[in-house]
Amino acid sequence: MLVLISAVFVTVLNSSMVNVVVPVIGREFGASAGQVGWVITGYLLVYAVGIPLYGRVSDLYSIRSTFTLGLVVFALGSLVGALAPNLVVLVVGRILQAAGGAAIPALASASVARFLPPGERGGALGLVLSSVGVGAAVGPIVGGALAGLAGWQSLFYASLVLACGLVVGAWFALPHTRPSGERSFDLPGGLLLGLAAGLFLFGVTQGQVEGFGSPSSWGSFAGSVFAAVGFTWRIRTAAHPFAPPDLFRNGPYVAAVVVGFSSMLANVTSLVFVPLLVSEVNGLSPASAGLVLAPGAVALAILSPFAGRLSDRVGAKPLILAGLGVMLLSALFLSTFGAGGSPVLVSLGMLGFGSGFAFANSSTTNAAQAVLPREEVGVGLGIFQGLFFLGGGTGPAVIGAFFAARERAGDDALNPLYGLGAAPFSDAFLMVCAALVVSMLATLWLRGSAGKGTKEKKA
């Protein structure tokens, strides 16, 4: 558990601390905002594609070997990034980091589901997810401090050192799982699934930059649809498909995926828009803006283990509904009183957001693994985690485009209760409310006892 928690922490820390130095990297290499944006976009694309692939690999090969391989590739990417002489090499390093780092969340969740008894899985998943909150909270602070002291390259050297230490820990601490008798890996199916996710995310990012009517955006969406149709055909016809078709006929599992995607979309969007709000409207410095987010991150880190353990006892569904309800009320509070209001009120809204997400997030992951046959845990949680992070990449871009349109229109806020002077931000948080309503509706299809154990496949 120490290795799993530390690995998730390092990958989240790496992402959040590198994001804050992207403007510095752009100035050093003389790159435009669109060009340097590939430092983030390239990472997200490969990350979203890689997680489901690693999930399936964990069903066929040793988790210890696969986890260690992921850390080695992540370390190699960190080294390439640290030594990068230009932006192209740096983006290659980030892609390698993502190709290795994608193994971490996929295999961490699968390891918990395989190695621990049902009554302990929720608490363990909560501990793993709490490291996400800690990494997200300290990442910008660590990144800013290291970049100021030793340059942005020091961030990659730090990731390299941490990853090398984790390689040793993973090899000696993680249990060795025997590979399944069937070693067939449906590479075409995996590539089609990855292509569908990658093209979708690329279409979203291009839509934010060039408009959703641009050929690069709608063309990517069309390609994503074709890839998804190809994936559906492949898993129905292949002798050993990447994922069994029954997985997508598993109603409670699909409901958990929708909840995870929509709730992560709402959470990451709030984490992006709150610093923008308090910087542009309230005039706070980046450091002060980070302090506004801190209460929510701390709440997420503290409450996630408790929420996970509680979901083992009472089931995941009531905790997910409660968490999403708190997130919905917090988003509505931000839309009504936070946008253009005191930063203290914004911070209070983010405290509620982090608290609600702690209960919803760990319980949703527990609900997903609980309804999967044991032999499908790896691929099932891999697809769940992949779409979970895809929601995080989709939200800021889609709602960012909506925000820009409302800003250009200059109309009154859509929220009838809003009376301050930052209407576009109010509208953005209202869209976050819509995503959370979708999550709550999907929760109705979860099993009431979800979270109490992984089921065995019927003969």
N, C-alpha and C positions, 0 to 999 in steps of 0.2 A: 504493500500500500504506500509506503514511503517513496518508493521508486516511481510508482504511477502518479502520485500527487505531485512530486517534484518535476516529473517530465511534463505534465500538463501545465504546471506553473511556468516552466521555462519557455515553452512554446507560446503561451499567451503573453508573457513578459516580452519576448522577442518581438512579437507583432506590435504590441502597444507602444513599446519604447522606440521602435524604428519609425513608426508613423509620425512621431513628433519632430523628427529631424529631416523629413522629406523636403521641406523648403530649403534647408541648409544644403542638402545634397544637390538640389536643383541649381542653386547659385554656384556651387563649386564646379559643376560640370557644364554650366551654361545651358541647361535644358529648360524647355518650356514646361508649363504646368501639366499639359497633356502628356509630354514625354516622361517626366519624372513620376507621373501618376502610375506608370507601369511598375514602379517599385512596390506599390500596394496592390494594383490590379493583377499583376502576374502572380503574386503570392496567393491571392484569393481564388483565382481561377484554378490553379493546380491543387490547392488545398481542397476545394469543393469536389474536384474530380477524383482526387486520391483517396479520400476517406472511405467511400464505398468499396473501392478496389482492395484496400487493406482489410476491410471487414470480411470480405469473401476469402481472402488469402488466409486469414486467421482460422477459418473453418477447415482448411486443407493442410496447413503446415503449423509448425510449432509457434505458439505465441511469443515465446522468449526469443527465438531466432528472428522472427519478423519484427518485433519491437526493437531489438538491438540493431537490426539493419536500418530501420527508420531513423534511429538516433545517429548512426554513422553517416547516412546521407545528409541529415540535418547539419551535422558538424562540418561535413565537406562544403555544404552551401555557405555556412558561416565563414569558413576560411576563404572561399572565393569572394564573398562580399567584402571581407576585411581588406583583401589585397586588390580589389577592383580598380583598374586604372581609368575606367570610363563607365558611362551609364549602362551600356549594353552588357558588359561583364557583371556589373552589379545586379542587373535584372536577372541574369543567368544564375547568380548566386542565390537570389531570393527564390527563384523557381526551384532550385535544388533544396533550399530550406523547406519549402512547402511540400516538395515530393517526399522528403523524409518526415517532416513534422506531421503530415496527414495521418501517419501511423499512430500517433500518440492518442488522440481522443477516441479513434475507432477501437484500438486494442485495449485502452484503459477500461472502457465500458465493457467490452467483451470479457476481459480478464476478471472483472468483478462478478459478472454473471456466471462464469465458469468455475471460479475457484472458491467462492463463498456460498454458504447455505442461504436459502431464500430469506430467512429472517434477518440476515445481516447485510443484504445487498443494498437496501435503500440508504442506510447510514453510510456505507462505503461510497456509493455514488454521490451522496451529499458531500463527503470529504473531497472527492475528486473535483466536483463542481465548485466547491468553495475556493479551490486554488485558482479557478478562473477569475473570481472576484478579486482575490489578492493580486494576481498578476496584472489585471486590468487597472487596479488602483495604483500600484506602485510603478508600473511601466513608464508612464509619462514623466514621473519624478526622477526615476533612475536614468531614463534616456536623456532628459535634459541635463542632469548633473554630469553624466559621463561625457556627453558631447561637449559640454562647456569646459571640462577639464582636459580631455585628451582627444577631442575630435569625434566625428560620427563613426569612424572606423572602430573605435573602442567598443561600440555596441556589439559589433559582429565578433570581435575577439572575446568579449564576455560570454556571448552565446556559445562560442566554440569551446571555451574552458568548461562551462557548465555541461554541455552536451557530452564531452569526453568523459567527465566524471559519471554521468548517467549511463553511458555505454557499459562501463565496468559494473555499476550497480545493477543494471538490468540483466546482464549475463549471469551474475552470481546470485541474484535475489529472486528473480521471477521463476516460477515453477516451469518445468519443461512439459509441454503437452504433446502427447503422441499424435502424429498426423493421422487424419482419417484414412481409411483404406482406399477411398476414392481420391486420386490426385488430379483429376481432370479440372482444369481451370478454363472456363469459357471466356477466352480473351476477347472475341468479337462482341459478346454481350456486355462485358465490362467496359470496353471502349465506347460502345453505343450509349451506355448509361452515363459515362463520364462526358462524352461529347454533348449529350442533351443538357447536362447540368452546366458545363463550361460555356456552351453557346448561349444558354439562357442568361447567365451572369454577364457575359460579354455584351449581349444585347442591352441589358439593363445599364451597364456602365457607359456604353456608347450613347444610349438614349439620354443620359444625364448630360453628357458632354456636347453631343451634336444634335440632340432632339430625337424623340422616339419615331419621328417620321423619316429619319435619315436611312439611306440604304443599308448602312452598316448595322443599324439597330434592328430594323424589321427583317433584314436578311438573316441576322443571327437568330432571331426568334423563329423564323421559318425553318432554319436549319435545325434548331433545337426540337421543333415539333417532329420533323422527319426522323431525327435520331431517336426520339422517344417512341415513335411508331415502329422503327426498326428494332428497338430493344424489346418492345412488346411481342413482335413477331418472333424474335430470336428465342426468348425464354419459353415460347409455346412450342417451338419446333426442335430445339437443340436436344440432343440425347442427355447432356449434362449441363443444364442452363446455369448462367451466372447466379440467378436467383429463381427459386421455385415459383411458378405462377400463383400457387396458393398463398404466398406471402402477401400479394396485393388484393387477395380476396378475404384477408383477415381483417374484418371491420375494426376491431379495437386497435390493432396495430396501425392501420391507415389513419384512424382518428388521432392516435398519439403523434404520428408524423405531422399531421396538419396543425395540431396544437403546438408542437415544437417549432415548426417553420414560422407560424404567425407570431408566437410569443417572442422568439428571437428577433424577428423583424421589428417588433415594437420596441424591444429592449435596446438593440443597437442603434435604432433611429433616435431614441431619446438621448443616448450617450453621445451621438454626433451633434444633435441640434441644441442641447443645453449649453455646451461651451460656446457655440456660435451665437446663441441668444444672449448670454451674459456678457460676451465680448462686444457684440455689435450694439446692443440696446443699453446695457448697463455700464459699458466701458471698462470691464474688468480685464486685468492682465491674464496671460495664459496660466500662470501659477495660481492666481485667485480662482480662475475658472475651474481648475483641477480640484480645488478645495470644495467647490460647490458639488462636484460629483462624489467626493469622498464618503459622505454618510451612506449613500446607496451602495457603494462598493463594499464598505465595511459590513453593512447589514447583510449583503449577499454572502460574504465570507463566513460570517458568524452563524447565520440561520440555516445555510444549506445542509450541514451535517444533521442538525436537529430535524429539519423537514424530511430528510431522507429516512432517518430512523423512524419518524412518526408514520411515514407512508408504509413502512413494513408492518406496523401495528394496526392501523385503521384503514389501509387501502389508499391508493393514490388519488382516486377520483375526487373525493371531497377536498383534499388539499390543493389539487390543481384548480378546482373551481374557486376556492378561497383566495389562492394566490393571484389568479387572473382577475378576480373581482377587485382586489387591492390595487393591482396594476391599472385596471380600468378607471377606478376612482382617482388614482394619482395622475393619470394622463388627462382626465377631465379637469382636475384641479389645476394642472399646468396650463391647459388651454384657456381656462377661465381667469385664473388669478396670477399665474406665474409668468406668462408672456408679457413682458413689459413691466412686471411688478418687481418687488424686492428680491434680490438674490437669495435672501433667507427663505422666502417662500418657494423659490425654485429648488433650493437644496432640500427643503421639507418634502416637496413632491418627489424628488429623486430618492429620498429615504424610503418613501412608500413604494416606489418602483422597485428598488433593490430588494426590499423585504418581500414583496409579492412574487418577484421573479425567483427568489430563493425557494419558495414553496412550490411554485409551478414547475420550475426547471428540473430539479432533482426528482420530483414525483412523476413527471412526464417520462423521463428516461426509465424510471423504475417500472412504469406502466407498460412501456414498449417492450422491455425485456421479459416481463412477466407473461406475455401472451405469445411468446415465440417458442417453438420446439427447440430443444437444446442444440440440435445439429444446425439450426438456422440462426443462432444467436449472433454469430460474427457478421454474416451478410446483412441480417436484419438491422442490427445496431449500426453497422457501417452506413447503410442507406439512410437510417434515421439521423445519424450525426451529420452526414453529408448535406441533407436537406435542411437540417438545423442551421448549419453555418451558411448555407445558401440563402436562407431567410435573412441572416445578418448582413450579407452582402447586398441583398435586394432592397431592403428597407430604406437606407439612406439615399440610394440613387432614385428610387421611384418617388418617395416622399420629397426628396430634394427637388425633383423636376416639378412636382405639384407646388411646392413652396415658391419656386421661381416664377411659375405662372401666376400664382396669386399675388406675388410681389409686383409683377408687371401690370396686372389688372388694377391694383390699387383700390379694390372694393372693400366694403366692410367685412368684418369677420363672419364666418359661417355660424359660429357659436353665438346663439342669441343672448347668452349670459355675459359675453365678453364686453368690457367697456374701456379697455386701455388702448395704447397706441402702437401695438406691434401685431396687427391683425394677421399677417402671413405666418408668424410663429404660432399663433393661436390655432390657425387652420391646420398647420402641420401636426400639432399634437391632437387635434380632432381626428385626423386620419389615423394616428396611432390608436385612438379609441376604436376606430372601425376594425383594425386588425385584431384587436383584443376581443371584440365581439365575435369575430369569426372563430377565434380560439375557443371561446366559451361555448359556442354552438357545437363545435367539434367534440368537446368534452362529453357531450350527452351520449356519444356512441362508445365511450370507454366503458369497460366493465367495472362494476361497483367494487369488485375485489381486486382490481388490477394493482399490482405492486406486491402481491404476497407470494409470488413464486413463478419460476419459469416452468411452463408446462412441458410434459413429455409428449412426443409425437405418437399418435395412435398407430397401431400396427395395421 
